């Protein structure tokens, strides 16, 4: 017990020191400033190339979502999550050792893999676990009361990603942390995975629309930068010159745009797909939700939860009853805790019939053909 108590105390101390260093000593490894940089980048895009041109700037509840950003990503971790997470993982691993005599972390084969493989596996596993957790938030009436906070967004923008009930931190981080820790994903690995997921989450919620070739080129460019600087353990370039590095980056951009571009909106989530997840009206046979993907969309296509019947730029957002949902931070975060009679996930009498599966497939095929 003393061991776990010390872990708990050290968790608070270490995270408080880390947070202070993040704010007072800016660097390329500071998550605090990455969050600000990524947010400002998408804010500029929403001003320059808005998808919904009539949406006001700043949009409804923009400043509320900005507060959620710092609360959920920093203050909540300092107050509750960080210290408890160390205790949970150690208890889990020690329990496995006590029951089976097997140290799962010590047997982990990922320790011998190159860095790029660790990142790819870590990102894929985390996104897959999060996809199932997201479905659970919609399926469970109890958890839906917390998830309503995120779906109370009525005008979509990048910061909408950051509006969610603090209880979601507990659910997501508890269920995703153990498999990632047992895989041997370290803090630096998780930092890169988390920054990528943050940027893509901003993109999914943003008020912009761009082609798959553009997103493919951007993804290729990011990979090119990592390859050119030898950060992925891919030794294609030996002591490269600046011209060679630039050539590698341009080559990766071209591969991303022309090879991966036509498939980007099927493999990865996008504003055009995610807007339907926030639709006020759901199809009659999908009352528990659609398009659950966070970074990757492939899970929705594999498990038949993908739904993009047509351009959803101007669809109504929220959920039945959102008009009466609290619009202040404290009231929203008490929802689900003080509520004695949680509202059903989606009342069946408020759903509407939208285009069926065949029309969805047609729309997706047309989208892919348009990219070719």
C-alpha positions in Angstrom: 0.0 0.0 0.0 2.9 2.4 0.8 4.2 1.8 -2.7 1.0 2.9 -4.3 0.5 5.9 -2.0 4.0 7.1 -2.9 3.2 6.6 -6.6 0.0 8.7 -6.1 1.9 11.5 -4.3 4.8 11.5 -6.8 2.2 11.6 -9.6 1.0 15.0 -8.4 4.4 16.4 -7.7 5.8 15.3 -11.1 2.9 16.5 -13.1 2.8 19.9 -11.3 6.5 20.3 -12.1 6.0 19.2 -15.6 3.1 21.7 -16.1 5.1 24.6 -14.7 8.0 23.7 -17.0 5.6 23.5 -20.0 4.4 27.0 -19.4 7.6 28.7 -18.4 10.1 27.0 -20.7 8.7 26.9 -24.3 10.3 24.2 -26.6 9.4 21.9 -29.4 8.5 19.2 -26.8 6.0 21.3 -24.9 2.5 20.1 -25.3 1.1 23.3 -23.9 2.4 25.4 -26.8 1.7 22.7 -29.4 -1.9 22.9 -28.3 -1.9 26.7 -28.8 -0.1 26.5 -32.1 -2.4 23.9 -33.6 -5.5 25.8 -32.4 -4.3 29.1 -33.8 -3.5 27.4 -37.1 -7.0 26.0 -37.5 -8.6 29.3 -36.3 -6.8 31.1 -39.1 -8.0 28.5 -41.7 -11.6 28.9 -40.5 -11.3 32.6 -41.0 -9.7 32.4 -44.4 -11.4 29.4 -46.0 -14.6 28.7 -44.0 -16.9 25.8 -45.1 -20.0 27.4 -43.7 -19.4 31.0 -44.8 -22.4 32.4 -42.9 -21.2 31.0 -39.5 -20.2 33.9 -37.2 -16.6 34.4 -36.1 -16.2 33.7 -33.3 -18.9 31.1 -33.4 -21.4 30.4 -30.7 -19.7 29.1 -27.4 -16.2 29.6 -28.9 -14.8 31.0 -25.6 -16.5 28.3 -23.5 -14.8 25.7 -25.7 -11.5 27.5 -25.2 -11.9 27.1 -21.4 -12.6 23.4 -21.9 -9.4 23.1 -23.8 -7.2 24.1 -20.9 -9.4 22.5 -18.2 -9.6 19.0 -19.8 -6.0 18.9 -21.2 -4.2 20.4 -18.2 -6.1 21.3 -15.0 -8.0 18.1 -14.8 -4.8 16.0 -15.3 -3.2 18.0 -12.5 -6.2 17.7 -10.1 -7.2 14.1 -10.6 -6.0 11.9 -13.5 -2.2 11.9 -13.6 -1.6 10.6 -10.1 -4.3 8.0 -10.3 -3.2 6.6 -13.6 0.2 5.6 -12.4 -1.4 3.7 -9.5 -3.9 1.9 -11.8 -1.3 0.7 -14.3 1.1 -0.6 -11.5 -1.8 -2.3 -9.7 -2.9 -4.0 -13.0 0.6 -5.2 -13.9 1.4 -6.3 -10.3 -1.9 -8.2 -10.2 -1.0 -10.1 -13.5 2.4 -11.0 -12.0 0.8 -12.2 -8.8 -1.8 -14.3 -10.6 0.3 -15.7 -13.4 3.9 -14.9 -12.6 4.2 -13.2 -16.0 5.4 -9.6 -16.4 3.6 -8.5 -19.5 5.7 -5.3 -19.9 9.0 -7.3 -19.7 7.7 -9.8 -22.4 6.6 -7.0 -24.7 8.2 -7.6 -28.2 7.7 -3.9 -29.2 10.9 -3.0 -27.4 12.8 -4.4 -30.4 10.8 -2.6 -33.1 11.9 0.5 -34.9 10.5 3.8 -33.8 8.2 4.2 -36.8 6.6 0.8 -36.1 6.1 1.7 -32.4 4.3 4.9 -33.4 2.2 3.2 -36.0 1.1 0.4 -33.7 0.5 2.7 -30.8 -1.6 5.1 -32.8 -3.7 2.3 -34.4 -4.3 0.5 -31.1 -5.2 3.7 -29.2 -7.6 4.8 -32.0 -9.2 1.4 -32.1 -9.7 1.3 -28.3 -11.1 4.9 -28.4 -13.5 4.0 -31.2 -15.1 1.3 -29.0 -15.1 3.6 -26.0 -16.8 6.3 -28.2 -19.5 3.7 -29.2 -20.0 2.9 -25.5 -20.6 6.5 -24.7 -23.5 6.5 -27.1 -24.8 3.0 -26.3 -24.9 3.5 -22.5 -27.7 5.8 -21.2 -25.6 6.5 -18.1 -22.5 7.5 -20.1 -24.5 9.4 -22.7 -25.5 11.9 -20.1 -21.8 12.9 -19.8 -21.2 12.7 -23.6 -24.1 15.1 -24.2 -21.8 17.9 -23.2 -19.7 17.3 -26.4 -22.9 17.0 -28.5 -24.3 20.2 -27.2 -22.2 22.0 -29.8 -24.6 23.8 -32.2 -22.1 25.6 -34.4 -19.1 23.5 -35.4 -15.5 24.6 -35.2 -12.1 23.2 -34.3 -12.4 24.0 -30.5 -15.6 21.8 -30.4 -13.3 18.8 -30.1 -12.2 20.1 -26.6 -15.7 20.5 -25.2 -16.4 17.3 -23.2 -17.4 16.3 -19.7 -14.5 15.6 -17.3 -15.9 12.1 -16.8 -14.9 11.3 -20.3 -11.3 11.8 -19.3 -11.7 9.1 -16.6 -13.4 6.7 -19.0 -11.1 7.2 -22.0 -7.8 7.4 -20.2 -8.5 4.4 -17.9 -9.5 2.1 -20.7 -6.9 3.2 -23.2 -4.0 3.7 -20.8 -3.5 0.1 -19.7 -3.2 -1.5 -23.2 -0.8 1.3 -24.3 1.3 0.9 -21.1 1.5 -2.8 -21.5 2.5 -2.3 -25.1 5.4 -0.3 -23.8 4.4 3.0 -25.3 6.7 5.6 -23.5 6.0 9.2 -22.7 7.8 10.5 -25.8 6.0 8.0 -28.1 2.7 9.0 -26.5 3.6 12.7 -26.9 3.9 12.3 -30.7 0.8 10.1 -31.0 -1.2 12.6 -28.8 -0.1 15.6 -30.9 -1.1 13.9 -34.1 -4.5 12.9 -32.7 -5.0 16.4 -31.4 -4.3 18.0 -34.8 -6.5 15.5 -36.6 -9.3 16.0 -34.0 -9.1 19.8 -34.6 -9.3 19.1 -38.3 -12.4 16.8 -38.0 -14.3 19.5 -36.1 -13.1 22.5 -38.0 -15.2 24.7 -40.3 -13.2 24.0 -43.4 -13.3 21.5 -46.2 -10.3 20.3 -48.3 -9.8 17.5 -50.8 -8.3 14.1 -49.9 -5.3 15.0 -52.1 -4.5 18.0 -50.0 -4.8 16.1 -46.7 -2.7 13.2 -48.3 0.0 15.7 -49.3 0.0 17.3 -45.8 0.3 13.9 -44.2 3.1 12.9 -46.6 4.9 16.2 -45.9 4.8 15.5 -42.1 6.2 12.0 -42.7 8.8 13.5 -45.1 10.1 15.9 -42.4 10.5 13.0 -39.9 12.2 10.8 -42.5 14.5 13.6 -43.7 15.7 14.1 -40.1 16.1 10.5 -39.2 13.4 10.6 -36.5 11.6 7.4 -37.5 14.6 5.0 -37.5 14.3 4.8 -41.3 17.9 5.1 -42.6 17.2 6.0 -46.2 19.4 9.1 -46.0 23.0 8.9 -44.8 24.3 12.3 -43.8 21.9 14.1 -46.2 22.5 17.5 -47.5 19.8 20.2 -47.3 18.9 19.6 -50.9 18.5 15.8 -50.3 16.3 16.5 -47.3 14.1 18.9 -49.3 13.9 16.3 -52.1 12.8 13.6 -49.6 10.1 15.9 -48.2 8.8 16.8 -51.7 8.8 13.2 -52.7 6.7 12.2 -49.7 4.3 15.1 -50.4 3.8 13.8 -53.9 3.3 10.2 -52.7 0.8 11.3 -50.1 -1.2 13.5 -52.6 -1.3 11.1 -55.5 -1.1 7.6 -54.0 -2.9 8.1 -50.7 -5.0 11.1 -51.6 -7.9 9.2 -53.3 -8.3 7.0 -50.1 -7.8 9.6 -47.4 -11.4 10.2 -46.6 -12.1 6.5 -46.2 -9.0 5.8 -44.1 -9.0 9.0 -42.1 -11.8 11.0 -40.5 -12.8 14.4 -42.0 -15.0 17.4 -41.3 -17.4 16.1 -44.1 -17.8 12.8 -42.3 -17.7 13.9 -38.7 -20.3 16.6 -39.1 -22.8 13.8 -39.5 -21.8 12.4 -36.1 -23.1 15.6 -34.6 -26.3 15.6 -36.5 -29.4 16.5 -34.5 -31.5 14.0 -36.6 -30.2 10.5 -36.9 -31.4 7.8 -39.4 -34.1 5.6 -38.0 -31.9 2.5 -37.8 -28.9 4.3 -36.3 -30.4 5.9 -33.2 -27.2 5.1 -31.1 -25.0 7.1 -33.4 -22.9 7.1 -36.6 -19.3 7.8 -37.6 -17.6 7.1 -34.3 -14.0 7.4 -35.6 -11.7 9.9 -33.9 -8.6 9.9 -36.2 -9.3 6.9 -38.4 -12.5 6.4 -40.3 -11.6 2.8 -41.4 -13.3 1.3 -38.2 -16.6 2.8 -39.2 -16.4 1.3 -42.7 -15.3 -2.1 -41.3 -18.0 -2.2 -38.7 -20.8 -0.7 -40.8 -21.3 2.5 -38.8 -20.1 4.9 -41.5 -22.8 7.3 -42.8 -22.2 10.1 -45.3 -25.4 10.3 -47.4 -24.7 13.8 -48.8 -22.9 17.1 -48.1 -23.8 17.8 -44.5 -22.5 21.3 -44.4 -25.7 22.9 -43.2 -27.4 20.2 -41.2 -28.8 20.9 -37.8 -26.4 20.0 -35.0 -26.9 18.8 -31.4 -29.5 16.3 -30.1 -33.2 16.3 -29.3 -33.5 18.5 -26.2 -30.3 20.4 -26.7 -32.3 23.6 -26.6 -32.9 23.1 -22.9 -29.3 21.8 -22.2 -27.2 23.9 -19.8 -25.0 26.5 -21.5 -22.6 27.2 -18.6 -19.5 25.2 -17.8 -20.4 24.2 -14.2 -24.0 23.2 -15.0 -22.8 21.2 -18.0 -20.2 19.3 -15.9 -22.9 18.5 -13.2 -25.0 16.9 -15.9 -25.1 13.1 -15.4 -24.1 13.5 -11.8 -27.1 15.2 -10.3 -29.5 14.0 -12.9 -31.8 11.4 -11.3 -33.6 10.3 -14.5 -31.1 10.3 -17.4 -32.5 11.0 -20.8 -32.6 8.0 -23.1 -29.7 7.9 -25.6 -31.9 9.2 -28.5 -35.6 9.1 -28.2 -37.0 6.9 -31.0 -39.8 9.4 -31.8 -37.3 12.1 -32.7 -35.4 10.2 -35.4 -36.1 10.9 -39.1 -35.7 8.7 -42.1 -32.5 9.7 -44.1 -31.0 8.2 -47.2 -30.3 4.5 -46.7 -27.2 2.4 -46.9 -27.1 2.1 -50.7 -27.3 5.8 -51.2 -24.5 6.2 -48.6 -22.2 3.8 -50.6 -23.0 5.7 -53.8 -22.1 9.0 -52.1 -18.8 7.6 -50.9 -18.0 6.1 -54.3 -18.7 9.5 -55.9 -16.4 11.2 -53.4 -13.6 8.8 -54.1 -14.0 9.2 -57.8 -14.0 12.9 -57.5 -10.6 12.7 -55.9 -9.1 10.5 -58.7 
